[in-house]
Each structure stands twice: as C-alpha cells, then as structure tokens.
Amino acid sequence: MSLSDESQPLIRFGEFQLDLEAAELRSNGSKTSLQGQPLQILAVLLENPGRLVTREELKKKLWPSDTFVDFDQSLNRAVNRLREALGDSAEQPRFVETLPRRGYRFIAPVIDGKSNGGSPTGRVHEPPVNLDEPADSPDTTSFPAHAVLSNRKYWTAGILAAAFALAAAGLFLWLRSSRSRSMSLDDLEMTRLTDSGAVKNVAISPDGRYVAYAVFAGEKQEVRLRQVTTRSDVQVLLPDLGNIVGLTFSPDGNYIYFVRSDRNDLSFRYLYVVPALGGTPRKLITDVDSSVAFSPDGREIAYEHCVRNDMELKIAHRDGTGERVLTVVHNANFVSPGDPGPNWSPDGRTIAFSKLLVGKPRRWVLFSVSAADGTAKELYSSPDAIGRPVWLPRGDTLLVPRYETSSRRSQLWTVSFPDGVAHRFTHDVSDYSMDLDITKDGRAAVTTAATAESHIWAFSSADFSTGRQITFGPPMFEVKENAEGMILSTDGEGVLWVMNQEGPANKLR
C-alpha cells in the first residue's frame, strides 16, 4: 500500500506531519510555508522511504517534458525550499539525503496512519535496505548504514565542566601557557544533565550555576531552568507552539533572551526576554534569525538577520531599540530554522560567527568582525559545518563545534585568534550540536550531544517483515556487499569491518 493511500492521509516524521488530504505540512501544530513543487517532492520521497528517487523520476512526476524548460535549476530550487522548511541541510541531512547527480533519498523513520490523541497508530517505515538500487560498481552494492532498519539518535543536554578541585589548576595552567599549545581535556569532566532525548537548545549562566534549555513537550516547546549543583528544575516558559531557536542569559543572569518562530510561519522569528525564574515574556525585536550575544558591558546585543542570500550582522540596544547593520555577508545560505548565532569577544572589539557560503566551492567560514567599523575577515574555513563560536576568557581562542565527514559527527575544535589556526579539542563518540555556550570565566561550557546507534540487519528479498541483526557493537555507516556475499562496513572512527550474512562482524586492521 502506498503512503499516499487516501485511507491513511497523515504521515509523521521527526517533528513534522504531512496531511495528504489537506496538502499541508505541519510542525509542532503549526502549518509551514511549504506548497507547490517542494511539497510534491516531499510526498514522493515519503512514498519511498530509504529508496533512491532519481532526478529523472521526479522530472517525469512533477515536470512533464512537454511543459518544462530548465528542469535542473527548478528541481534544485524546489529541494532547497524543502530543506529550508524542514530545517535540513545537504551537509548534515536529517531527512533528505542527496546522492550527487543521481537523486534524493528520505533517510528518517516514517510513520503513516491516522493519529489518535496525538499518538501515531499506523506503521513505522524505517528506511530499508534497497536491493533494487543500482550498484556503484559491478562487484558491489553500496548503501549507507543509516538506511538499514535500526537507526536511532538519543539527544541529551550535557555540560562540559572541570572537576571542582582541579578546574582552576587545569584551565588556569592552559590559559597561562603559550598560544601555540593545544587545549587538553585531561582535567575536564563530562557531566550529563538530562537524558530525556527531547532537549534542543541550551545556555549556561555567566556564573555557571544554572543551565537553561528548550525541550519538546509533545508538539509544543517549553523552556526550563536547571540548577547544576542540585539538579532541580523550574519551568521558565510554558509549552507553546513555534520553534525555539536560541537561548542566551543576560550578563547578570537575571533574564533569558530567546528567539522563537511565529506559530504559523516557522521561517519568521521574534526575540523575547523573560525573567530567569519564569514570568511573562516580552517581545523585543521582530525578524531575528539567530540567538543573540551580549557585549561585555551588557549594553548591546548582536544577532543575525537573513535577507535572501545575504546575511546581515546587526547590533541593537539590550531593550531591542537602536537596531543597525554592522556588516553584510553575501552569498550566505540560511541552512536551518535559525542559526546558532554570533559571540562577542571579552574585550568587546570583535564579534565572531559562522556562515555557509554558497559560491564555488561551497564552504563554511568562521568570520571575525570589528565591532567598531564592521570590517569582516575570514578567520577559518572548512568544507564541513561550523557551529556557534564561543570565546575563551583571554580572547585569543575560540571554541567551535565542527562537523567531520570522516567520523560523521561533530566534535569541538579550537581556533586561535587572530591567526586562525585550528586544533581538534574533543576526541570522543558524541555528536555535538551546533549550539554552544560558555561561562564568563571559561571553566564550563554547555552543549547538546547525540549518540548514534546504527546496526546492520539482513533481510530476505522476498519478506521484509522479518530480519536478523548482524552487528551489535559501534554504529555502522557505509556498507558494501561484494560478489562473494561478504559485507564490508565502516564505523564512526573509519575502522573497516567485515562479516557475512550470518555474522559476526570482525575488524580489519
């Protein structure tokens, strides 16, 4: 039965649901601004979860040859609009994966069927192994391991903090060392604050005593405040519709600034402020596209504002008045429902932020901007995604999340200022989000982290209702089967594994 069967018009994936009868895409109860060809492409992909849908298939379904002129350009534009509505990106896809020059594949689990009291009751379509997909070579059939049956991610809010007795010594010694010396995690301790799997944005108070975090509450989102020492929680913001983008504590720790989308249009956002212990939120600025950053004196805020393919870095007074454009970055791509945002240096002279440039070649750039005259310089660039930068107290180093294609996850990196030399900071199995915040003294940072679980299963081509799990260890990614039936796969560290359909898996050193 096709997912588009009229008896089952509601399709769920992630935080979204597609109503095929009404031709509406909704997120957290709000209708998104998706229609026309992007919506039609989404419907086709959802009918074929896990399977490559070729560009030629989409052309035949959506653009008949007798009425279409520039197919490639229109398809690319439609897919970009689809990704923008889903908060997805080609570099780190959650939903739509691009197979260059071939087509697209929907990679997230899909639930089809009518809902009952907000709970889906239909079938779960995990992306299956596609035995009909063309092989990359005569000898092998290749597919990503996230296209097999078992694939889950667990999100937690974590705090990167020094152990109490060793924090000052370890960090202080590094701060006093020469600029060329790499940071070390030897004296740092990772503490998990939550394991609900529903956390999406985090911020830490300047003194490190409190962590604010946004969390999914059904189709709505709320903001909570957690005391780090006692682990006690208070609700700051009641659950409401609209997507929360970023959280920031005021310099005195008394208020939380947050950016939230319009209930009916996820692409349009507002800046609000609310007392840290809860209260009535107050709207400050209309049309804000990132979290905000405070100047060291606490008088001004900086944030991003997107206009078509340009990104404006703006400054305003802390009460939202006196908006002005500091600098403009051209050919910048807005890749999510809200960017992680900028960060102001401790001396107040420089603002740093990251942005994807869509020229040739496409690349992520970490910019440093003079707060005095708006002069922008490229501090560091990468072909992979760069998240929100935060300054360490001396102002000569930035800590940034950076995606790594080889390990298929984000790690934390340091980038020196002003020379832009990058070094990897963390070496673990976590996948850190693009969100990142740090205390005023630099002794603790907070972020969200995901742990991937992806295993290889074997199925009969005649019956996909039963299967046998082959791998039980580390997450597996790219998978190939050779002509002799041996299966090759790589884990998150790039280690090669070999197995047959009976298992077990063994490392190839």
N, C-alpha and C positions, 0 to 999 in steps of 0.2 A: 504494500500500500504506500502510495506517495505521501510525503508530509503535507502536500497541498490538498489532500483529500478533504472535501467540504465537511465531513463528519468530525474532523479534528482540526479546527481552524487556528488554534492557539499553539505557538511554538515558543519554547523558552530556551535561552542560552545565556549563561552568565547572569548579569543583572537586567537583561533585556527580555522582552516578549514581543513576538510578531503576531498580530491578528490578521490572518489572511483574508477573512471575510470583509473586514473594515479597511484593509490595506494600510494598517497603522503599526508603527514600531514604537514601543513604549519602554521607558526605563524608569524604575522606581515610581511607577504610577503616572509619569508624565509623558506626553506624546513628544517624540523627537521630530526635528525638522527634516525628515527623510521621505522622499517621494520620487516618483518617476523612475528613471532607469537605475539609480542606485538601489532603490527598494526592490526592483525587479531582479537585480543581480543577487541581492541578499536572499531572495526567495529561491532562486535557482541553486545557490550554494547550500542552503538549508535542506533542499530536497536531496542533496548528495553529500552528506557529511563525511569527511575523510577522503572523498574521491576527488581526483584532479578534474576540474571543469575547465576545458580548454578554451582559449580565446575564440577559437572557431565556433565552438558550441554556443558561446554567449552571443557571437555575431549572428548566428542563424536564429536564435531565440528572440533577441532584442532588436537587432538591426538587419532586417531583410536586405539582401543585396541590391534590390531594385530601388530602395529608398535611401540608401546610406552612402555617404561620400568619404568622410575621414573617420573610419572605424577606430583605428588605434588611439588617436587623440581623444575621442569621445569616451572610449572604454576606460582609458587611464584617468580621465577626469571623473567619471562616474565612480570608479573604485576609490579614488581619493576622497570623494564626498562621503562614500560609505564608511571608510575608515575614520573620517573625522567624526561622523555621527556615533560610531561605536567606541570612540576613544582608543582606536587601534593604531598600529604603525607597522610599516613594512619591515623595519629593522628588528622589532621585538613583537611579533604578532601574537595576540591572544585569540583572535577569531579567524582572520583571513590571512592565509599564507600565500605568498607569491612564489610561483615557480617560473623563473625568468624565461621569457619568450614562449612559455607553454600555456600558462593559465593560472588558476587560483584553486585553493583548497580550504574548506572550512574545517578548522582543527579543534574547536571546542566541543565538549559534550552538548548534545541537543536533546531536549525533552519536548515531545509533541503530545497534544491532547488537551482537553478542556481542563480548566482549573476548578478546584473545589475548596472554597475558603482560603484561597491564596496558595494552596499546595498543589503542585502538578500531579496529575494522576495518570498521565499517558506513559508512553515508552521512552526510555533513555537511549539515545543513539550516540554511543561513543564512536569516534572516527575509526572505522575498521581497517584492517589490512586489505589493501586493494590489489587483488590478484590479477585484475584486468588492465592495470596501468602499464603503459609501455615501459620496457626495461631501458635503463641508461646505457647498457651495452649488451652484446649478445650473450654474455656469460652471467649477468647478474640482474636481479630485480631490486631496486632501491626504494625505500620509503623511510620517512622519519619515524622514530620510535614513538613520538607523541601521537602518531596515527594508529597505534595499536590500542587494545581495549582498555588497559589500565593506565590512567594518566590523571594524577590529581596534584593540586598545589595547596599547601596549608600556609596561610598568612598569619604572622604574629607580629606584635609590636615588641621590639627589643631595644634595650638601652646598652650602649657601648660605654662602660664606665670602668674607671680604675678601681681596684680593690682599695678599701678605705685606708688601710695602713700604708700602702705602697703608692697610692695615687700621686701624692705630691712629689715624692722622690723620683718615681719613674718618669712622669711627664716633665717635671722641672728639669731633670738632667737632660732630656732631649731638647727642651726649649733653650737650654744654655749651650747646647752643642753647636757645631758649625752647620751652616746651611746645607752643606753637601751630604750630611749624614742622613740616612733613611730612617723613617719612623719605625718603631718596633712595637709589636703587640705583646711582648713578653710579660709586661706588668699590668696588662689590661684584662678585664674580666667581662665576659658577655653574660648579661642577665636578661632572662625572658620575663617581660611584664605581663603579657597576655598570651593565650593560645586559643582564642575563640575562633580564629580563622576569618574574622569579619572586619578587622582593622584596616583602614585605608590611608589615613593621613595622621602625622604626628608632629608635635612641637614640644620642646623642653623649656622650662622656665629659666631665666638667666642665672638663678642660683642653683639649679639642678634639683630642686626639691619636688617639683611637680612635672608631670607629663600630660599634655592634652592630646586627645586622639579622637578622630572621627571613626564611627563604626556603623555598619549596616544594621538596621532594625527592620527586617522584612524588606519592603520596597522603599522604605524611608531611611534617612541617615540622621544620627544624633552625634553630639559632642560630649565627651566625658573627660573628667579630670582625675588623675590618679596620683596619690602621694607615693613617691618612690620608696620611702622607708617603711611605711605601714601597709602599703598595697591597698589602702582604702580608696574607694571611688565615689565621686559625686557626679550627678548629671548636670552639665552646663547648659546644654541646648536640647530641647525636646525633639523627638523624631519628627521630621518634616520631609516633604518632597523636595527634589532638587539635589544636584550633585555638589558635594563639598570638595573644593579644590585644594586649599591650603590653610594652614593654621600658623599663627605667629603670636607669641607673648609680647605684650608691651614691655619696655625696658624695666619698669618697676614690678612686673609680674602680676599686676592687679587686673589686667584686661587680656582678653584673647581676641585677636583680629582674625576673621575667617572670610573666605571667598566662597560663595555658593551660587549655583546657577539658578536661572529662572525656572519655576515649576513647569512651565510649558515649552521652554526652549533651552535645552542643555548647552547650547553654544553661546548663551548670553549670561554674564555673571555680574554679581554685585559684591562690594566689600562691606562687611558689617563689623561691629565691635560689640562685645558682650562682657560683663564682669566675669572674672575667672571662676568665681564660685556660683555662677548662674544668675540669671536675670533676664531683662527684656533686651534683645539685640537691637542695635541702632544702625541703620544703613548710612554709610559714609559716601561711597563713590559708585556710580553706575558704569558698567563696562570695564571690568578688570579681568585680566586673563592669566593671572598667576597669584601665588601667595605674595605677601608683602614683606619687606625688610626695613628695619628701623635704622636711622642714622645713629651714631654712637651717643649723641646728645639727646636722642629721643624726640626730637622736634619734627623730623620729616620721615616719610616713608617712600620707598621705591617699589615699583611694580611694572609688569609688562602689559602692553596693550597691542593687540594684533589688528592690522588693517590690511586686508587682502594678503599679499605676500610680503608685507613689511611688518617688522616688529618695532614698536616704539617702547623705549625705556622711559618711564615717566616718574616724576617726583611730585609729591604733594605734602602739605602740612599734615600732621598726625590726625587732625579732625576732618581730613578729606578736602579741605579748601586749597586754593592756590595751585591747581594742577598745572604742570608744564612738562613738555617733552625735553628730555635730556639728550637723547641720541636716537637714531633710527638705523636698524639693520635691515638691508634689503635682501630679497630672495630668501626669506626665512620661512620655514614651514611650521605651521601650528599642528603638532602631532598628537595632541591629547585633549580631553575635555578641560584642560587647564594646565599650564606649565608649572614646574616646581618653583620657579621664581629666582630672583636675584638675592645677593647678600652684600651687605655694606662692610667695608674694611674697618678694623678697630680705630684707625686714625681718621676715618671719615673722608679720606681723599679718593677712594676708589670703590666702584661697585662692580661686582663680578656676576656673570650669569652665563648660561649655556644655551645654545640655539643650533637647530639643524638648518644648514644652508642647502638649498635645492639646486644649486648650479652644478656644473660638471668639473670635478667629481662631487657627488653629494657627500657632505661631511658635517660632523658635529664640531662646533667651535666653542671654546671657553673664552669669553670676552672679558677684558678689563676696561672699565670706562671711568674717565676722570669725572668726579662729582662736581668739579669747578667749571669745566667748559664742555663736557660731553664728548671729548676725544675718545674714540673706541679703538682698542688694539686687540689683535688675536694673541691670546696668551698661550693657548694649546689647542690642537685639533686632533680628531680621531674619526675613523670611518664608522665607529660604533657609538651608541648613545651615551651622552654625558648628562648626569642629573644635576641637582641643585648644589652649587659650591658653598662651602662654609669656611670662614677664615679662622685660622688658629690665632691665639692671642697676640703673638708678636707681629702679625700682619705680613709675614714673609712666606706663608704657606697656606694653600687651600686644600681642603679635604673634599673629594667629589666621588659620587657613585659613577662607575663607568662599566658599560656592558662589554662583555668579552665573547666574541663569536666562538672562539675555540672551546670554551667551557660552557657556553650557552647560559650564562648568568652574569649578574652584575656584582662587582666587587668594589671596595673603596680604594681610591688612589689618592696620593698627594701630588700637588702641582706647586712648584716653587714660584714665588713672585719676587721680582718681575721677569726672571729669565725663562719661566715656563717649562722646567724640567719635571717630568712625571715619573713617579715610582708607585708600584703596587703596594698597598698598605695591608689589606687583608688577604689571607690565603685559606679560605675555608669553603664549605659546601653550600653556604647560604647564598640566596639570590636577593641582594639588597635592592630596595626600591629607589626611585629617582628622588624621593623625599629624604631630607636630611636636615637635622638641626643640632646646634651645639651650645653649651653653656658659655657664659661670658669668660670664665677662666679657662675654658678649653679642656676641662677634666672629664667631661661626659658628653656624649653625643647620642642622639636618638634617631632611629630609623625603623622602617618595617622590613621584614625579611620573609622570603618564601623558600620552602624546601620542596623540591620536585620529587615525585615518586612516579617513575615511568618504567614499566616492565614489558617484556616481550611475551606474547601469547601465540600459541599455534592453534589454527582452526582448520577444519575440513572445508574445502571449497564448496562442498555440497550442503553443509549445515553450519551456519554461523551461530546457532543457538547454544552450542557447547564449545568449550575451548580449554586449553591446558596451558597454565603459566609455566614458562621456561626459566625466566630469571627471577631472582629473589634478592639480589644484592643492591648495588648502586644503581641510580637511574640510568637507563639506556636511551641513546638518541638515534643517530643514523644507523640503519640496518640494511644489510645486503645478504642475499642468498645466492650462492654460486650454483653452477650446473650440477655439482655433486650433492646438492642439498644441504651443505654446511652453511650455517648462519654466522655472519660477522657483524659485530656491533661495536660502538664506542661509548664509553661512559662520559660523565661530565668532566673528567680530567684528561680526556683524549686517549685513554688506555683502550687498546683493542682487545675484544673478547671474541671467542669462537665457541660454537655449540652446534648441536644438531636439533632436530625437532623433538627429541626425547629429553634433551638437556643432559648433564648440567652445563653451565657456562664456565669457561676457563680463560684466564688471562693469557694473552700472547705477549711475552716480554721482548 
